[in-house]
Amino acid sequence: MSAIRVRGLRKAYGGVAAVDGVDLDIAVGEVFALLGPNGAGKSTTVEILEGHRKRDAGEVEVLGGDPGRASAAWRGRIGIVLQSATDAAELTVREAVRHFAGYYPDPRDPDEVIELVGLTGKAGARAGRLSGGQRRRLDVALGIIGRPELVFLDEPTTGFDPEARRQFWSLIRLLAGEGTTILLTTHYLDEAEALADRVAVIAGGRIVAEGSPKTLGGRATAEATVRWVGADGPQVRRTADPQNLIVELSRHEELAELTVARPTLEDVYLDLIGERA
């Protein structure tokens, strides 16, 4: 069953196509990462799915409804964490979360949510006095307080330190374990690899690749690079079967400093968007 189904999505600005025939299927309970460079069309695509921007053409179904004709009941089933921070500067963290909880029929406990995003120690602080990373945590809290079926996360860990990012990843895994569908946009490829069940790369307004982080763009079957130091110094070989190569080489010499590497998600991503150095 699909939480999001998109066919032939198109959107242009001044005659220039920002989204040019996008198709997507995101299953209920899936964590799906949409990757792409700035200007690729991912923000426009997500805004259309959220019901915040009109499309020019195509079919879009989100939680069984058309976001272009979204009702209040439909909006109550989704959570959105935008790139920009909340404007609730004069409210304390606890006041802001409790205020937003009042908009939903079955919200989470505000104090539980504050703890989940790591802001218990700042619950009494005004939002306007939080650091950038703490404001992002508050944004996440406001996005999940309504117990949404589907969460849109737009660059959610911008400004987070490494510890906060890992804590956030744990929260995403908790939400996913509860059956929440998550659409994540991020520039952190390690984040997509750690969290996403599937990844799509958008470039020039089109989906250029889709798959699991391990298989995207043929990554799983790409040739491996084998490096070692032998009798004649440093050596490098590329092969589709590194195990057999290593067995064969080890019959003839010691393989010091042996490493085997396949393309990383970053390698594949840069190739797909045409930015390989």
BELZIZI-V293702 format. One record per residue. N is the residue number from 1. RES is the residue in three letters. SS is DSSP state (h for helix, s for strand, l for the rest). OMEGA is omega as a letter, one per 20 degrees, with the letter a starting at -180 (999 if undefined). BURIAL is I if it has 16 or more other C-alpha atoms within 10 Angstrom, else O. Layout:
# BELZIZI-V293702
n = <N;N>
res = <RES;RES>
ss = <SS;SS>
omega = <OMEGA;OMEGA>
burial = <BURIAL;BURIAL>
This chain:
# BELZIZI-V293702
n = <1;2;3;4;5;6;7;8;9;10;11;12;13;14;15;16;17;18;19;20;21;22;23;24;25;26;27;28;29;30;31;32;33;34;35;36;37;38;39;40;41;42;43;44;45;46;47;48;49;50;51;52;53;54;55;56;57;58;59;60;61;62;63;64;65;66;67;68;69;70;71;72;73;74;75;76;77;78;79;80;81;82;83;84;85;86;87;88;89;90;91;92;93;94;95;96;97;98;99;100;101;102;103;104;105;106;107;108;109;110;111;112;113;114;115;116;117;118;119;120;121;122;123;124;125;126;127;128;129;130;131;132;133;134;135;136;137;138;139;140;141;142;143;144;145;146;147;148;149;150;151;152;153;154;155;156;157;158;159;160;161;162;163;164;165;166;167;168;169;170;171;172;173;174;175;176;177;178;179;180;181;182;183;184;185;186;187;188;189;190;191;192;193;194;195;196;197;198;199;200;201;202;203;204;205;206;207;208;209;210;211;212;213;214;215;216;217;218;219;220;221;222;223;224;225;226;227;228;229;230;231;232;233;234;235;236;237;238;239;240;241;242;243;244;245;246;247;248;249;250;251;252;253;254;255;256;257;258;259;260;261;262;263;264;265;266;267;268;269;270;271;272;273;274;275;276;277>
res = <MET;SER;ALA;ILE;ARG;VAL;ARG;GLY;LEU;ARG;LYS;ALA;TYR;GLY;GLY;VAL;ALA;ALA;VAL;ASP;GLY;VAL;ASP;LEU;ASP;ILE;ALA;VAL;GLY;GLU;VAL;PHE;ALA;LEU;LEU;GLY;PRO;ASN;GLY;ALA;GLY;LYS;SER;THR;THR;VAL;GLU;ILE;LEU;GLU;GLY;HIS;ARG;LYS;ARG;ASP;ALA;GLY;GLU;VAL;GLU;VAL;LEU;GLY;GLY;ASP;PRO;GLY;ARG;ALA;SER;ALA;ALA;TRP;ARG;GLY;ARG;ILE;GLY;ILE;VAL;LEU;GLN;SER;ALA;THR;ASP;ALA;ALA;GLU;LEU;THR;VAL;ARG;GLU;ALA;VAL;ARG;HIS;PHE;ALA;GLY;TYR;TYR;PRO;ASP;PRO;ARG;ASP;PRO;ASP;GLU;VAL;ILE;GLU;LEU;VAL;GLY;LEU;THR;GLY;LYS;ALA;GLY;ALA;ARG;ALA;GLY;ARG;LEU;SER;GLY;GLY;GLN;ARG;ARG;ARG;LEU;ASP;VAL;ALA;LEU;GLY;ILE;ILE;GLY;ARG;PRO;GLU;LEU;VAL;PHE;LEU;ASP;GLU;PRO;THR;THR;GLY;PHE;ASP;PRO;GLU;ALA;ARG;ARG;GLN;PHE;TRP;SER;LEU;ILE;ARG;LEU;LEU;ALA;GLY;GLU;GLY;THR;THR;ILE;LEU;LEU;THR;THR;HIS;TYR;LEU;ASP;GLU;ALA;GLU;ALA;LEU;ALA;ASP;ARG;VAL;ALA;VAL;ILE;ALA;GLY;GLY;ARG;ILE;VAL;ALA;GLU;GLY;SER;PRO;LYS;THR;LEU;GLY;GLY;ARG;ALA;THR;ALA;GLU;ALA;THR;VAL;ARG;TRP;VAL;GLY;ALA;ASP;GLY;PRO;GLN;VAL;ARG;ARG;THR;ALA;ASP;PRO;GLN;ASN;LEU;ILE;VAL;GLU;LEU;SER;ARG;HIS;GLU;GLU;LEU;ALA;GLU;LEU;THR;VAL;ALA;ARG;PRO;THR;LEU;GLU;ASP;VAL;TYR;LEU;ASP;LEU;ILE;GLY;GLU;ARG;ALA>
ss = <l;s;s;s;s;s;s;s;s;s;s;s;s;l;l;s;s;s;s;s;s;s;s;s;s;s;s;l;l;l;s;s;s;s;s;l;l;l;l;l;l;h;h;h;h;h;h;h;h;h;l;l;l;l;l;l;s;s;s;s;s;s;l;l;s;l;h;h;h;l;l;h;h;h;h;l;l;s;s;s;s;l;l;l;l;l;l;l;l;l;l;s;h;h;h;h;h;h;h;h;h;l;l;l;l;l;l;l;l;h;h;h;h;h;h;h;l;l;l;h;h;h;l;l;l;s;h;h;h;l;l;h;h;h;h;h;h;h;h;h;h;h;h;h;l;l;l;l;l;s;s;s;s;s;l;l;l;l;l;l;l;h;h;h;h;h;h;h;h;h;h;h;h;h;h;h;h;l;l;l;s;s;s;s;s;l;l;l;h;h;h;h;h;h;h;l;l;s;s;s;s;s;s;l;l;s;s;s;s;s;s;l;l;l;l;h;h;h;h;h;h;l;l;s;s;s;s;s;s;s;l;l;s;s;s;s;s;s;s;l;l;h;h;h;h;h;h;h;h;h;l;l;l;l;l;s;s;s;s;s;s;l;l;l;h;h;h;h;h;h;h;h;l;l;l;l;l>
omega = <a;r;r;r;a;r;r;a;r;r;a;r;a;r;r;a;r;r;a;r;a;r;r;r;r;a;r;r;a;r;a;r;r;a;r;r;r;r;a;a;a;r;r;r;a;r;r;r;r;a;a;r;r;r;r;a;r;r;r;r;a;a;r;a;r;a;r;r;a;r;r;r;r;a;r;a;a;r;a;r;a;r;a;a;r;a;a;a;a;r;r;r;a;r;a;a;r;r;a;r;a;r;a;a;a;a;r;r;a;a;r;a;r;r;a;a;r;a;a;a;a;a;a;a;r;a;a;r;r;r;a;r;r;r;r;r;r;r;r;r;a;r;a;a;a;a;a;r;a;r;r;a;a;a;a;a;r;r;r;r;a;a;r;r;r;r;r;r;r;r;r;r;r;r;r;r;r;r;r;r;a;r;a;r;a;r;r;a;r;r;r;a;a;a;a;r;r;a;r;r;r;r;a;r;a;r;a;r;r;r;r;r;a;a;a;r;r;a;a;a;r;r;r;r;a;r;r;r;a;a;a;r;a;a;r;r;r;a;r;a;a;a;r;r;a;r;a;a;a;r;a;a;r;a;r;r;a;r;r;a;r;a;r;r;r;r;a;a;a;r;a;a;r;a;r;a;999>
burial = <O;I;I;I;I;I;O;O;I;I;I;I;O;O;O;O;O;I;I;I;I;I;I;I;O;I;O;I;I;I;I;I;I;I;I;I;I;O;O;I;I;I;I;I;I;I;I;I;I;I;I;O;O;O;I;O;O;O;O;I;I;I;I;O;O;I;I;I;O;O;O;O;O;O;O;I;I;I;I;I;I;I;O;O;I;I;O;O;I;O;I;I;I;I;I;I;I;I;O;I;I;O;O;I;O;O;I;I;O;I;O;O;I;I;O;I;I;I;I;I;O;I;I;O;I;I;I;I;O;I;O;O;I;I;I;I;I;I;I;I;I;I;I;I;I;I;I;I;I;I;I;I;I;I;I;I;I;I;I;I;O;O;O;I;I;O;O;I;I;O;I;I;I;O;I;I;O;O;O;I;I;I;I;I;I;I;I;O;I;O;I;I;I;O;I;I;I;I;I;I;I;I;I;I;I;I;I;O;I;I;I;I;I;I;I;I;I;O;I;O;O;I;I;I;I;I;I;I;I;I;O;O;O;O;O;O;O;I;O;O;O;I;O;O;O;O;O;O;O;O;O;O;O;O;I;O;O;O;O;O;O;I;I;O;I;O;O;I;I;O;O;I;I;O;O;O;O>
